[in-house]
Amino acid sequence: MSLTNAFQSLQPLQARWSQLAVRERNLLGLAAALVLATLLWQLGVAPALATLRTADAQATALDAQFQHLQTLQLQARGLQKQPVLSYDDAMRALTIATKQTLGTTAQLSMAGERATVTLQGASADALAQWLVQARLNARAVPTEARLVRAASVEGAAWNGTLVMSLPTR
């Protein structure tokens, strides 16, 4: 559509506009201004105000995430700085941690560079403590976990197996 065709299609509207009384033109202008102001508010101002209202909460949440990531980074650097542990030392540390922390609720079996721990009624606290000891002292990393929560007199207990990866030989 050319520019002249566009102007020609507006001629009936211009003729109708000129036939309106001044009061009607003013009311239509006011209505158009009101619609334009509403659109400007909905599309421009309202989203910016909503973002501004939530900015403090988002900044606080991001700061907390950043602090958590820095803590994890420090832990990772600490783990990287630890001396390399031999397979035999890792196996010995895992065996000691299992006997001391889990006691009779766990059985440990070794197969190559993998250790399988079978749990029967291990308390949640003891299991959490054992996992920390296994990670820090034996450098063992869980690769598989098949655990089922069981009720016990002391609280939550766990049955199942954990497969841990030990350092290479």
N, C-alpha and C positions, 0 to 999 in steps of 0.2 A: 504494500500500500504506500503510495507516494505521499508527500507532504501536502500537496494540494487536495488529494482525496481525503486526507485526515481533516483538513480545515473544512472541506465541504460537508463532511459527516457531522461536524460540530455546528453548522449553520442552523439546523432546526432547534438545537438547544439554546443557541444565542438568541434566536427569535423568541423562544418561550421565556427566557430570562428577561428580555426587555419588556415583555408583556406583564410581568409580575409587578406588583406594587412594591414600593420601597420597603414597607414593613415586612413583606414576605421575603424579599431579598435579604434583609437583615437577619430574619429568623433562619433562613437556609444557610447563610454564611456562618451564623452562630452554631448551628447544628454541625456543619462541616468542620468548624474549628474544634468543637467538642469531640467529634469522632477522631480527628487528627491528634488531639491532645491525649485521648484515651489510648490510641495506638502507640503514640510515643511513650506513654507511661508503661504500657504492657510489654513493649518490645525493647525499650531502652533503659528506663529507670528502675523498674521493679526487679529485674534480674540482678542489676548491680547492687541494689539495696539488700537483696537476699544474700548475695555473696559477702557483702560487708558485714551483715549480722552474724554470719557463721565463720568469719575469718579468724576470730580469736579462738574459738573452739578447735578449728582445724589446725591453727598454729600450735596450740597446746598438744594436740594429738600427734602432730608431726614431730614436735620436740621430744615427746616421750618415746616415739619410735626411733628417733635419732639417738637418744641416750641408750636405748636398748641395743641398737646396732653397734654403738661404740663399746658397750660392755661385751657383746659377743666378739667383736674384733679383738679386744684385749685378751679374752679367753683363748681365741684362736692363736694369737701370737704367743701366748704363754705355752700352749700345747706344741707349737712349732719349735719353740726354744728348748723343749725337753730333750734330753739325750735319747739317742736311738736305743730301743730296747730289743734285746735278742729274743728269739722265739722261746728258748728255755726259760728265760727270766719272766716273760709274759705268761707262760703256762704256769709257772710257779706262783706268780702274783695272783692269777685268776683262781687257782686252786685254793690258796690261802683265803682270799676274799670270799669265796663260796663257802668254805667251812666255817669261817668266823661270822659271817653275816647271815647266811641262809641256813646254816646248820643242817639238820636232818630233813629239811623241807626241799632240798635240792640235791640232784645227782649230776655230776659233771663227767662228760665223756669227750675225749679228743679224737679227731679224725683229720690228720694233716694240719692245715692252718685254720681249721674250724673247730670250735668248741661248742658242744650242745649241752645246754643246761635244762634238765627236766625238773619242773617245779610241781610240788604237791602240797597245797595249802600254805604257800609262802605269803607272809603278811606284806601289805602294800608298802609300808615304811621300810621293811628290810629289803624288799626288792628294789626300791628307789635308791637306798644306800648302796646296795650291791652294784647297781648299774653305774653309779658315780665311781666307786672303787675300781670296777672293771675298766672303765674308760680312762681314768687317771693313772692307776697303778699298773695295769696290764696292757694298756693301749688297745683294748679289745673294743670292737665296734659291733653293735647288733646289726645283723644282716637279715634275720628273719625272726618273727615273733608270732607265735600262735598261743595266745593266752585267753583263758576264760576266767571270769570273776566268779568266785565262790563265796558263799556266806560262811562266816566262822564266828566263834564266841568273841574273839578280840576285835572283830570288824571285817573289813574286806580282806580277802585272801585270793591268791592267784594259783591256777593250775595251768599246765601247758609246757611248751618248750620255747627256748630262746636259742638261736644260733648266733654265735659270736665269731667275728673274724679276728684272728690274731696276726701280729706282725709276721712277715715272711721269714723263712729260715735263711 
